[in-house]
Amino acid sequence: MAQINNYILVCGGTGCRASHSAEIIDALKNALEAAGLAEQVQVIRTGCFGFCEQGPIVKIVPDNTFYVSVKPEDSEEIVREHILKGRKVERLLFVAPDTGKHVSDSKHMEFYKPQIRIALRNCGFIDPENIDEYIARDGYAALGKALEMQPDQVICEIIDSGLRGRGGGGFPTGLKWKITREVQAEQKYVVCNADEGDPGAFMDRSILEGDPHSVIEAMAVNGYCTGASKGLIYIRAEYPLAIERLRTAIAQAREYGLLGERILGTDFSFDIEIRYGAGAFVCGEETALIHSMEGRRGEPTVKPPFPSESGYKGYPTNVNNVETYANIPPIILRGAKWFASIGTERSKGTKVFALAGKVNNVGLIEVPMGTTLREVIFNIGGGIKNGKKFKAVQTGGPSGGCLTEKHLDIPIDYDNLLASGSMMGSGGMIVMDEDDCMVSVAKFYLEFTVDESCGKCTPCRIGNKRLLEILERITRGQGTEEDIDELENLAHVIKDSSLCALGQTAPNPVLSTLENFREEYLAHVRDKWCPAHRCRDLMSYVIDPRVCKGCSLCSRMCPANAISGVLKQPYAIDQAHCIKCGTCLEKCKFGAICIK
């Protein structure tokens, strides 16, 4: 068999697949075949590299050349120039925005420099559908080590690491395992919560697509520690690629004797099934998730009892999310002290964030707890798109709050975000600029939570609907200052009285925007004006007669026939007929149209 001299890694995550990375893989293989290099160079489809803004990404190993925004038609040039002639294809290299110079190695990019990849350690490095590649990077070594220890010893290691649940609540992971272990029962279950539903969030999906074996291994360790013999992965059906790779990984683990009876020759037996969710956001809450897996309506229940005491089918059930599990194998292999040395006093380790919105470098990142928002947004994220001014960042998805410039230097951890009026959540981070209306942002998140409420408790079912109605009045220019007071009072009542975390946190976007952007609310109700020009009922498109050349383009392009005039004379917009679509503003070549 010929010796392999180079590896070509191609991102096979959902984002890059949507940009034709599968065709890139085929084109690379064809080019290598034509050059007679098919046996010397191996093309590997990996999981997400993280730098989604620059995808599809192709990386050459061993020289670590990092090509960005690659197209299928670039494949032949990569093989001809780089593989055959040893010359980098400069036009495909990343250009550093601060220096304007090409950067060929990802470790020298500002996007990657501050990151420490623990949960994402294998994403972008291995073929997620090849168990041998996972094993080559110490895969399943943690399971083997754990099976040589007493379960209490393993749990103690997890407790000492300081790992807290990465699904939103931040409950100590080792303590949750300990509670489940101590409950006596003839049957116990281990559950992976992969029901990732936050708008803009893709952390868990990317881990499952890029490194499914890490979750399977960690669930097996959990089963050994808690006394469970069965594992369930609850994943939303909208994640077909993650499901496909999980199925493959589970089958491979069974074939290798890493799932099933008498794992690694011990008395420990454990197996995993996949269960599908129908996309209900409330099923991210563990009791609602369990009800859904049982075939019942996905509604939360009052706790206690907690799932660790009475969960799936009434048996003790330990529920952790995908990212939490992804941290378990390295903790066992490298030790609690190593993990606890990263992060802050009360929030250990790293956190994966889906960085999205009005930021230059959209992508999946993993940073130590305690990293500031400023470093994430302006260093890793490359600042705000189009040179706009930063306005706010939403952390924690619909359950979180909008943080402002005054919060940029706060270290990111569970406690600091809560104290600032937001929360960690599962790790969504959406950046907003000066063109975003914060009243509309609050309304957007309320629309989501109202739609996703299970309706079981009155404060969430009715209260959030009333909050949304008030916001709709305000954005239509029909609000009053009394509405703002009612909005604030009702938000606190809902927060204090809802049954589960969905209702308890749904008012957070409202309360945080009221706290940090009250002047925008007042502008909407006092002046009937949207400062960001986002609320249609509070804006007007007007033509400046001093600038208008009378070319008639705006009139011809207007879908509502709301613009009239005489050629070579200033035109005018009939506000009664204007539908505020913005076509005239977009098409005007002389800058004669503005929003008031």
Secondary structure, DSSP 8 states (H G I E B T S, - for coil): -----EEEEEE-SHHHHHTTHHHHHHHHHHHHHHTT-TTTEEEEEES--S-GGG-S-EEEETTTEEE-S--GGGHHHIIIIIIIT----GGGBEE-TTT--EE-BGGGSTTTTT---STTTTTTTS-TT-HHHHHHTTTTHHHHHHHTS-HHHHHHHHHHHT-B-TTTT--BHHHHHHHHHHS--S--EEEEEE---STT--HHHHHHHH-HHHHHHHHHHHHHHHT--EEEEEEETT-HHHHHHHHHHHHHHHHTTSSBSSGGGSS--BEEEEEEE-S-GGGGSHHHHHHHHTTS------SSS-TTTS-GGGS-EEEEEHHHHHHHHHHHHH-HHHHHTSB-SSSBSEEEEEEEESBSS-EEEEEETT-BHHIIIIIIS-SBGGG--EEEEEESGGGSEEE-GGGTTSB-SHHHHHHTT---TTSEEEEEETT--HHHHHHHHHHHHHHH----SHIIIIIHHHHHHHHHHHHTT---HHHHHHHHHHHHHHHHH-SSHHHHHTTHHHHHHHHH-HHHHHHHHHS---TTS--GGG--EEE-TTT-----HHHHH-TT--EE--TTS--EE-TTT-----HHHHH-SSS-EEE-
